[in-house]
Amino acid sequence: MIAKFAAVAVIYFSAVAASAQAFVVPTPEILSQFLENQPLHGQPIRIQPFRINTLQASSSQAESTPTDAAPTKTMAAQATQPAAAPVVSSAAQANPSAAQTYEIFAIRYASIPDFPVSALIAGADPARKFNIAMTIWLIRGNGRNILVDSGFYRPQFFKQFKIDAFIKPSEAISQPGIMPAGQPALKPEDITDVVITHMHWDHADGMDLFPNARIWLQKDEYTYYTGPAWQEKGNHGGIDSDDVLATVKLNLAGRVRLINGDAQEILPGITCYIGGKHTFQSQFVGVNTKAGIVILASDNMYLYENLEKHVPIAQTLDADSNLRAQDRMKQLAASPRLIVPGHDPLVFEKFSKISATIVRIE
């Protein structure tokens, strides 16, 4: 431990695995030094690293392969975190049949016209274009309002892309039809949890729009994109420095929960699974519903075409890993119909319509 900084060791115990996680609480000196390192707008962030000790959970990593494991091992040897968050591990997934159930809404909050399909489907015809659906997912039930991904809202993205029919994600959740008749519309402060599948701008940028939400993120994803990704040989394509800074600030505020690997049930009936290397440690989400397990694939499966043709996504660090993730989704979901891709407009035709831009996944 760095001698010149005072630290308080706090032990967290997982209710499921009963395994301890130790982390360092940032001192005022650490916070001050971090804030002095804030980047100029739009410039790559350079975060002063502070070492963290995390006791590994006893649970094994399901679906691990040498290809998937190698980057994590490299990262563990070199990565440091600017601040620490509670790490969530579970030794075994709860029996889905006994889990609590939820209802799920897909909400299309924007579109990008003339988007090349070849940027989503490996080997697709470059001439194919379509209006890509920018989507977040609302999970309701058991006293919780949970978002899977948070969309975007910062101004730089409107300069980089042509955005159509945009509704700020914090306002999109308030649209009619989501809440039962007679109940008030959802407000941003009503969101209890935000699960970030990965740190790309269109999924993570809006996480700070929801003032009372806990933020759930894979531990390795957080560690990599707040440290090694910005070093000389790092890879931070698609990651915005403002989003990284926002994530670290939320962590400093005690609102980030780090998910320690695969098949972690973060809430009753809601389980996070390691994805197909879309980013360093992307994840997808399984949700128990009355229809069975629904898989919210996010960008681990861009379009239905990925699954139907068994074709990897175009933007992945490991195409084979992505195909394995798609195969696993088919094993986990109650039916292939309940595997929901991340950006396919067909989602809003296949499920029960609340409006032109909102459907109930059932």
Secondary structure, 3 states (H helix, E strand, C coil): CCCCCCCCEEEEECCCCCCEEEEECCCHHHHHHHHHCCCCCCCCCCCCCECCCCCCCCCCCCCCCHHHHHHHHHHHHHCCECCCCCEECCCCCCCHHHCCCCEEEEEEEEEEEEEEHHHCECCCCCCCEEEEEEEEEEEEECCEEEEECCCCCCCHHHHHCCCECCCCHHHHCCCCCCCCCCCCCCCHHHCCEEECCCCCHHHHHHHHHCCCCEEEEEHHHHHHHCCHHHCCCCCCCCCCHHHHHHHHHHHHCCCEEEECCCCEEEECCEEEEECCCCCCCCEEEEEEECCEEEEEEECCCCCHHHHHHCCCECCCCCHHHHHHHHHHHHHHCCCHHHEEECCCCCHHHHCEEEECCEEEEC
